[in-house]
Amino acid sequence: MSFYIIATPGHTTSPPNKITIENNESLTDFCGLKDVKITSTDRLEFGVKINNNAYNPSLNDISGGMCKP
């Protein structure tokens, strides 16, 4: 089971710029992330990796209410 939030190295006050949720064979409910606002700026690219779980929605799926099968 893996869930990572990685902040920009050397910037302790920066928001995280990568979320990885993977290898959770029984994970099907991402509704807890539905209201999370994810933004990016010109200097910060935000990456999200959701794979190898029982359900693997995109961020658009999650924010659109399709947070579980």
DOSE-152499 format. One line per 2 residues: number of its first residue (from 1); their letters; for each residue y, z, x of C-alpha. Coordinates in steps of 0.1 Angstrom, whole numbers. Each point is the difference from the previous one (the first is absolute). Last residue first. Layout:
BEGIN
NUM> a> Y:Z:X ~ ... .
// end
This chain:
BEGIN
69> pk> 28:-85:-173 ~ 26:24:13 .
67> cm> 37:-3:10 ~ 7:-30:-22 .
65> gg> 32:15:-12 ~ 24:-26:14 .
63> si> 8:23:30 ~ -37:0:10 .
61> dn> -6:-37:-5 ~ 32:-9:19 .
59> ls> -12:23:28 ~ -33:-19:1 .
57> pn> -31:15:-15 ~ -32:6:20 .
55> ya> -26:18:-22 ~ -32:15:14 .
53> nn> 18:1:34 ~ -5:-24:28 .
51> ni> 37:-10:0 ~ 35:12:-5 .
49> kv> 24:-9:29 ~ 37:5:-6 .
47> gf> 26:-11:25 ~ 37:7:-1 .
45> el> 23:-20:23 ~ 29:19:14 .
43> rd> 31:-14:16 ~ 10:-24:-28 .
41> ts> -8:27:-25 ~ -31:8:-20 .
39> ti> -7:18:-32 ~ -29:18:-16 .
37> kv> 7:22:-30 ~ -29:22:-9 .
35> dk> -3:2:-38 ~ -35:-14:-4 .
33> lg> -14:17:31 ~ -18:28:-19 .
31> cf> -15:-28:-22 ~ -21:-12:29 .
29> dt> -34:8:-17 ~ -31:-19:11 .
27> ls> -10:18:33 ~ -38:4:1 .
25> en> -7:-20:32 ~ 31:12:18 .
23> ne> 0:-23:31 ~ 37:-8:-1 .
21> it> 35:13:-9 ~ 25:-11:27 .
19> ik> 38:7:-5 ~ 24:-14:26 .
17> np> 37:4:5 ~ 4:37:-5 .
15> ps> 35:12:-6 ~ 21:5:31 .
13> tt> 11:36:9 ~ -25:4:29 .
11> hg> 10:-33:15 ~ -18:-4:33 .
9> pt> -29:-20:-15 ~ 8:-13:-35 .
7> ai> -20:21:-24 ~ -37:-5:-9 .
5> iy> -15:11:-33 ~ -38:-1:2 .
3> fs> -28:4:-25 ~ -36:-4:11 .
1> m> -34:9:-14 .
// end
